[in-house]
């Protein structure tokens, strides 16, 4: 098992997934901070830490559930026409719906951040919180909403890395634990950095669109879809890693250029 974690594919998947989990968790951190700040000063750190730890447990539980569904590879229904052939399985359905959800969620988030960037923050601010338990409950609800795209991203990035499904699940859990640990330790510095460089979060959302499209094509590939006698192939994950690395490199150059000019 340890040999798998030392392979280049596993290392790249872990680094990329951890980065995306942190980027996707930025809004979560902001909303958690707003919820915690409604408590007395001495309870704020406690609420934030408890909320994030319970959020980690919640995400791992969701990982087991979604991973169980994606492990069901055998087709249960066959569509066969003169121009279309599909072998439907739960794995293909989950990946396809997950891809559609990521594309929809990402484009909606980008549109909302451009047009009404403070809408969600104002919604959270208007909610009354009077106790630590209420704050933690609010944090868990917020995290559950943000966990869906996070979990689907993890499944998409690790699906097919290893024939043993448990290895891929272990890699996802490690990425979630690392990202939550980083958020607990560096929540405020990370949030301030993203506030100063909002293009980083936009990049993360753009990456989700790529991952969503990859999930859709992978679902079609795994269901052995043929369209007008042409097989639908999966997109190699190496292309995705290259796109993410190249985009981050360009963003780094922009950051250095702005810093030098100032």
C-alpha positions as a Markdown table, in Angstrom:
| # | Residue | x | y | z |
|---|---|---|---|---|
| 1 | Unk | 0.0 | 0.0 | 0.0 |
| 2 | Unk | 2.8 | 2.4 | 0.8 |
| 3 | Unk | 4.3 | 1.9 | -2.6 |
| 4 | Unk | 1.1 | 3.3 | -4.1 |
| 5 | Unk | 1.4 | 6.5 | -2.0 |
| 6 | Unk | 4.9 | 7.0 | -3.3 |
| 7 | Unk | 3.9 | 6.8 | -7.0 |
| 8 | Unk | 4.0 | 10.1 | -9.0 |
| 9 | Unk | 0.2 | 9.8 | -9.8 |
| 10 | Unk | -0.7 | 9.5 | -6.1 |
| 11 | Unk | 1.6 | 12.3 | -5.0 |
| 12 | Unk | 0.3 | 14.6 | -7.7 |
| 13 | Unk | -3.3 | 13.7 | -6.9 |
| 14 | Unk | -2.7 | 14.3 | -3.2 |
| 15 | Unk | -1.0 | 17.7 | -3.7 |
| 16 | Unk | -3.6 | 18.9 | -6.2 |
| 17 | Unk | -6.5 | 17.6 | -4.1 |
| 18 | Unk | -5.2 | 19.2 | -0.9 |
| 19 | Unk | -4.7 | 22.5 | -2.7 |
| 20 | Unk | -8.3 | 22.4 | -4.1 |
| 21 | Unk | -9.7 | 21.3 | -0.7 |
| 22 | Unk | -8.1 | 24.4 | 0.9 |
| 23 | Unk | -9.3 | 26.7 | -1.9 |
| 24 | Unk | -12.8 | 25.3 | -1.7 |
| 25 | Unk | -12.7 | 25.7 | 2.1 |
| 26 | Unk | -12.0 | 29.5 | 2.0 |
| 27 | Unk | -15.7 | 30.4 | 1.9 |
| 28 | Unk | -16.3 | 27.9 | 4.6 |
| 29 | Unk | -13.6 | 29.6 | 6.8 |
| 30 | Unk | -15.2 | 33.0 | 6.2 |
| 31 | Unk | -18.7 | 31.7 | 7.1 |
| 32 | Unk | -17.3 | 29.9 | 10.2 |
| 33 | Unk | -15.6 | 33.1 | 11.3 |
| 34 | Unk | -18.8 | 35.0 | 10.9 |
| 35 | Unk | -20.8 | 32.4 | 12.9 |
| 36 | Unk | -18.1 | 32.2 | 15.6 |
| 37 | Unk | -17.8 | 36.0 | 16.0 |
| 38 | Unk | -21.3 | 36.1 | 17.3 |
| 39 | Unk | -20.2 | 34.3 | 20.4 |
| 40 | Unk | -18.3 | 35.8 | 23.4 |
| 41 | Unk | -14.6 | 36.2 | 22.7 |
| 42 | Unk | -13.5 | 33.3 | 24.9 |
| 43 | Unk | -15.7 | 30.8 | 22.9 |
| 44 | Unk | -14.8 | 31.9 | 19.4 |
| 45 | Unk | -11.6 | 29.8 | 18.9 |
| 46 | Unk | -13.3 | 26.8 | 20.6 |
| 47 | Unk | -16.3 | 27.1 | 18.3 |
| 48 | Unk | -14.1 | 27.4 | 15.2 |
| 49 | Unk | -11.9 | 24.4 | 16.1 |
| 50 | Unk | -14.8 | 22.1 | 17.2 |
| 51 | Unk | -16.7 | 23.1 | 14.0 |
| 52 | Unk | -13.7 | 22.3 | 11.7 |
| 53 | Unk | -13.0 | 19.0 | 13.5 |
| 54 | Unk | -16.6 | 17.9 | 13.2 |
| 55 | Unk | -16.6 | 19.0 | 9.6 |
| 56 | Unk | -13.6 | 16.7 | 8.9 |
| 57 | Unk | -15.5 | 13.8 | 10.5 |
| 58 | Unk | -18.6 | 14.7 | 8.4 |
| 59 | Unk | -16.5 | 14.8 | 5.2 |
| 60 | Unk | -14.9 | 11.5 | 5.8 |
| 61 | Unk | -18.3 | 9.9 | 6.4 |
| 62 | Unk | -19.6 | 11.4 | 3.1 |
| 63 | Unk | -16.4 | 10.1 | 1.4 |
| 64 | Unk | -17.3 | 6.5 | 2.6 |
| 65 | Unk | -20.9 | 6.9 | 1.3 |
| 66 | Unk | -20.0 | 8.3 | -2.1 |
| 67 | Unk | -17.1 | 6.0 | -2.5 |
| 68 | Unk | -19.4 | 3.0 | -1.9 |
| 69 | Unk | -21.7 | 4.1 | -4.7 |
| 70 | Unk | -18.8 | 4.7 | -7.1 |
| 71 | Unk | -17.5 | 1.2 | -6.4 |
| 72 | Unk | -20.7 | -0.2 | -7.9 |
| 73 | Unk | -19.3 | -0.7 | -11.4 |
| 74 | Unk | -21.6 | -3.4 | -12.9 |
| 75 | Unk | -24.2 | -2.1 | -15.3 |
| 76 | Unk | -27.8 | -2.5 | -14.2 |
| 77 | Unk | -29.4 | -1.1 | -17.3 |
| 78 | Unk | -28.5 | -1.1 | -21.0 |
| 79 | Unk | -29.5 | 1.5 | -23.6 |
| 80 | Unk | -28.8 | 0.3 | -27.1 |
| 81 | Unk | -30.1 | 2.2 | -30.1 |
| 82 | Unk | -28.8 | 2.7 | -33.6 |
| 83 | Unk | -26.8 | 5.8 | -32.6 |
| 84 | Unk | -26.3 | 5.5 | -28.9 |
| 85 | Unk | -25.1 | 2.7 | -26.6 |
| 86 | Unk | -24.7 | 3.1 | -22.8 |
| 87 | Unk | -24.3 | 0.6 | -20.0 |
| 88 | Unk | -25.7 | 2.4 | -16.9 |
| 89 | Unk | -24.0 | 1.7 | -13.5 |
| 90 | Unk | -24.2 | 3.5 | -10.2 |
| 91 | Unk | -20.6 | 4.6 | -10.6 |
| 92 | Unk | -21.3 | 6.2 | -14.0 |
| 93 | Unk | -24.4 | 7.9 | -12.7 |
| 94 | Unk | -22.7 | 9.4 | -9.6 |
| 95 | Unk | -19.8 | 10.6 | -11.7 |
| 96 | Unk | -22.1 | 12.1 | -14.4 |
| 97 | Unk | -24.4 | 13.9 | -11.9 |
| 98 | Unk | -21.3 | 15.0 | -9.9 |
| 99 | Unk | -19.8 | 16.5 | -13.0 |
| 100 | Unk | -23.0 | 18.4 | -13.8 |
| 101 | Unk | -23.2 | 19.6 | -10.2 |
| 102 | Unk | -19.6 | 20.9 | -10.2 |
| 103 | Unk | -20.0 | 22.7 | -13.4 |
| 104 | Unk | -23.3 | 24.3 | -12.2 |
| 105 | Unk | -21.9 | 25.1 | -8.7 |
| 106 | Unk | -18.7 | 26.6 | -10.1 |
| 107 | Unk | -20.4 | 28.8 | -12.7 |
| 108 | Unk | -23.0 | 29.9 | -10.2 |
| 109 | Unk | -20.3 | 30.8 | -7.6 |
| 110 | Unk | -18.3 | 32.7 | -10.2 |
| 111 | Unk | -21.4 | 34.7 | -11.3 |
| 112 | Unk | -22.4 | 35.4 | -7.7 |
| 113 | Unk | -18.9 | 36.5 | -6.7 |
| 114 | Unk | -18.8 | 38.9 | -9.7 |
| 115 | Unk | -22.3 | 40.3 | -9.2 |
| 116 | Unk | -23.2 | 40.0 | -5.5 |
| 117 | Unk | -20.0 | 39.1 | -3.6 |
| 118 | Unk | -21.4 | 39.6 | -0.1 |
| 119 | Unk | -24.8 | 37.9 | -0.5 |
| 120 | Unk | -24.0 | 34.7 | 1.3 |
| 121 | Unk | -22.1 | 36.5 | 4.1 |
| 122 | Unk | -25.1 | 38.8 | 4.7 |
| 123 | Unk | -27.4 | 35.7 | 5.0 |
| 124 | Unk | -25.1 | 34.2 | 7.7 |
| 125 | Unk | -24.8 | 37.5 | 9.5 |
| 126 | Unk | -28.5 | 37.8 | 9.8 |
| 127 | Unk | -28.9 | 34.5 | 11.6 |
| 128 | Unk | -29.2 | 34.7 | 15.3 |
| 129 | Unk | -26.6 | 32.6 | 17.3 |
| 130 | Unk | -26.8 | 32.7 | 21.1 |
| 131 | Unk | -24.8 | 29.6 | 22.3 |
| 132 | Unk | -21.8 | 27.5 | 21.5 |
| 133 | Unk | -24.0 | 24.6 | 20.4 |
| 134 | Unk | -25.9 | 26.8 | 18.0 |
| 135 | Unk | -22.7 | 28.1 | 16.5 |
| 136 | Unk | -21.3 | 24.5 | 16.0 |
| 137 | Unk | -24.6 | 23.4 | 14.5 |
| 138 | Unk | -24.6 | 26.4 | 12.1 |
| 139 | Unk | -21.0 | 25.6 | 11.2 |
| 140 | Unk | -21.8 | 21.9 | 10.5 |
| 141 | Unk | -24.8 | 22.9 | 8.2 |
| 142 | Unk | -22.5 | 25.4 | 6.3 |
| 143 | Unk | -19.8 | 22.7 | 6.0 |
| 144 | Unk | -22.3 | 20.1 | 4.7 |
| 145 | Unk | -23.3 | 22.5 | 1.9 |
| 146 | Unk | -19.7 | 23.1 | 1.0 |
| 147 | Unk | -18.7 | 19.5 | 1.4 |
| 148 | Unk | -20.6 | 18.2 | -1.6 |
| 149 | Unk | -18.4 | 19.8 | -4.2 |
| 150 | Unk | -15.4 | 19.0 | -2.1 |
| 151 | Unk | -16.2 | 15.3 | -2.0 |
| 152 | Unk | -17.1 | 15.1 | -5.7 |
| 153 | Unk | -13.8 | 16.8 | -6.5 |
| 154 | Unk | -12.0 | 14.2 | -4.4 |
| 155 | Unk | -13.8 | 11.3 | -6.1 |
| 156 | Unk | -13.0 | 12.7 | -9.5 |
| 157 | Unk | -9.3 | 13.3 | -8.8 |
| 158 | Unk | -8.7 | 9.8 | -7.4 |
| 159 | Unk | -11.1 | 7.6 | -9.4 |
| 160 | Unk | -9.1 | 5.0 | -11.3 |
| 161 | Unk | -5.8 | 5.8 | -9.7 |
| 162 | Unk | -5.6 | 2.3 | -8.2 |
| 163 | Unk | -7.6 | -0.9 | -8.9 |
| 164 | Unk | -8.1 | -1.3 | -5.2 |
| 165 | Unk | -10.8 | 1.1 | -4.3 |
| 166 | Unk | -9.7 | 1.3 | -0.6 |
| 167 | Unk | -6.3 | 2.8 | -1.7 |
| 168 | Unk | -8.1 | 5.7 | -3.5 |
| 169 | Unk | -10.4 | 6.2 | -0.4 |
| 170 | Unk | -7.3 | 6.3 | 1.9 |
| 171 | Unk | -5.8 | 9.0 | -0.4 |
| 172 | Unk | -9.0 | 11.1 | -0.2 |
| 173 | Unk | -9.1 | 10.8 | 3.5 |
| 174 | Unk | -5.5 | 11.9 | 3.9 |
| 175 | Unk | -6.1 | 14.9 | 1.7 |
| 176 | Unk | -9.2 | 15.9 | 3.7 |
| 177 | Unk | -7.3 | 15.5 | 7.0 |
| 178 | Unk | -4.3 | 17.6 | 5.8 |
| 179 | Unk | -6.5 | 20.4 | 4.4 |
| 180 | Unk | -8.6 | 20.6 | 7.6 |
| 181 | Unk | -5.5 | 20.6 | 9.7 |
| 182 | Unk | -4.0 | 23.4 | 7.6 |
| 183 | Unk | -7.3 | 25.4 | 7.9 |
| 184 | Unk | -7.3 | 25.0 | 11.6 |
| 185 | Unk | -3.7 | 26.2 | 12.0 |
| 186 | Unk | -3.7 | 28.9 | 9.4 |
| 187 | Unk | -7.4 | 29.9 | 8.9 |
| 188 | Unk | -6.9 | 33.6 | 9.3 |
| 189 | Unk | -3.7 | 34.0 | 7.3 |
| 190 | Unk | -5.2 | 31.9 | 4.5 |
| 191 | Unk | -8.4 | 33.9 | 4.5 |
| 192 | Unk | -6.5 | 37.2 | 4.4 |
| 193 | Unk | -4.3 | 36.0 | 1.6 |
| 194 | Unk | -7.3 | 35.0 | -0.5 |
| 195 | Unk | -9.0 | 38.3 | 0.3 |
| 196 | Unk | -5.9 | 40.1 | -1.1 |
| 197 | Unk | -5.7 | 37.8 | -4.1 |
| 198 | Unk | -9.3 | 36.8 | -5.1 |
| 199 | Unk | -8.0 | 35.5 | -8.4 |
| 200 | Unk | -6.7 | 32.4 | -6.6 |
| 201 | Unk | -10.2 | 31.5 | -5.6 |
| 202 | Unk | -11.5 | 32.2 | -9.1 |
| 203 | Unk | -8.8 | 29.8 | -10.3 |
| 204 | Unk | -10.0 | 27.1 | -7.9 |
| 205 | Unk | -13.6 | 27.5 | -9.2 |
| 206 | Unk | -12.3 | 27.4 | -12.8 |
| 207 | Unk | -10.5 | 24.1 | -12.0 |
| 208 | Unk | -13.8 | 22.7 | -10.7 |
| 209 | Unk | -15.3 | 23.3 | -14.1 |
| 210 | Unk | -12.5 | 21.3 | -15.7 |
| 211 | Unk | -12.9 | 18.6 | -13.1 |
| 212 | Unk | -16.7 | 18.5 | -13.7 |
| 213 | Unk | -16.1 | 18.1 | -17.4 |
| 214 | Unk | -13.6 | 15.3 | -16.7 |
| 215 | Unk | -16.1 | 13.5 | -14.5 |
| 216 | Unk | -18.8 | 13.6 | -17.2 |
| 217 | Unk | -16.4 | 12.2 | -19.9 |
| 218 | Unk | -15.1 | 9.6 | -17.4 |
| 219 | Unk | -18.7 | 8.5 | -16.6 |
| 220 | Unk | -19.3 | 8.1 | -20.3 |
| 221 | Unk | -16.1 | 6.1 | -20.7 |
| 222 | Unk | -16.8 | 3.8 | -17.7 |
| 223 | Unk | -20.3 | 3.1 | -19.1 |
| 224 | Unk | -18.8 | 2.1 | -22.4 |
| 225 | Unk | -20.7 | 4.8 | -24.2 |
| 226 | Unk | -20.7 | 4.8 | -28.0 |
| 227 | Unk | -22.1 | 7.8 | -29.9 |
| 228 | Unk | -22.7 | 7.2 | -33.6 |
| 229 | Unk | -20.3 | 4.2 | -33.3 |
| 230 | Unk | -17.6 | 6.4 | -31.7 |
| 231 | Unk | -16.3 | 5.4 | -28.2 |
| 232 | Unk | -16.1 | 8.1 | -25.6 |
| 233 | Unk | -12.7 | 8.2 | -24.1 |
| 234 | Unk | -11.6 | 9.4 | -20.6 |
| 235 | Unk | -9.5 | 12.6 | -20.3 |
| 236 | Unk | -6.0 | 11.7 | -18.9 |
| 237 | Unk | -5.6 | 13.3 | -15.4 |
| 238 | Unk | -2.1 | 14.4 | -16.4 |
| 239 | Unk | -3.8 | 17.0 | -18.7 |
| 240 | Unk | -5.6 | 18.4 | -15.7 |
| 241 | Unk | -2.5 | 18.5 | -13.5 |
| 242 | Unk | -0.7 | 20.4 | -16.3 |
| 243 | Unk | -3.5 | 22.9 | -16.6 |
| 244 | Unk | -3.6 | 23.5 | -12.9 |
| 245 | Unk | 0.2 | 23.8 | -12.6 |
| 246 | Unk | 0.5 | 26.1 | -15.6 |
| 247 | Unk | -2.4 | 28.4 | -14.3 |
| 248 | Unk | -0.8 | 28.6 | -10.9 |
| 249 | Unk | 2.6 | 29.4 | -12.5 |
| 250 | Unk | 1.0 | 32.3 | -14.5 |
| 251 | Unk | -0.7 | 33.5 | -11.4 |
| 252 | Unk | 2.6 | 33.5 | -9.5 |
| 253 | Unk | 4.2 | 35.5 | -12.3 |
| 254 | Unk | 1.3 | 38.0 | -12.1 |
| 255 | Unk | 1.8 | 38.2 | -8.3 |
| 256 | Unk | 5.6 | 38.8 | -8.7 |
| 257 | Unk | 5.0 | 41.4 | -11.4 |
| 258 | Unk | 2.5 | 43.4 | -9.2 |
| 259 | Unk | 4.8 | 43.2 | -6.2 |
| 260 | Unk | 7.8 | 44.4 | -8.2 |
| 261 | Unk | 5.8 | 47.3 | -9.7 |
| 262 | Unk | 4.7 | 48.4 | -6.3 |
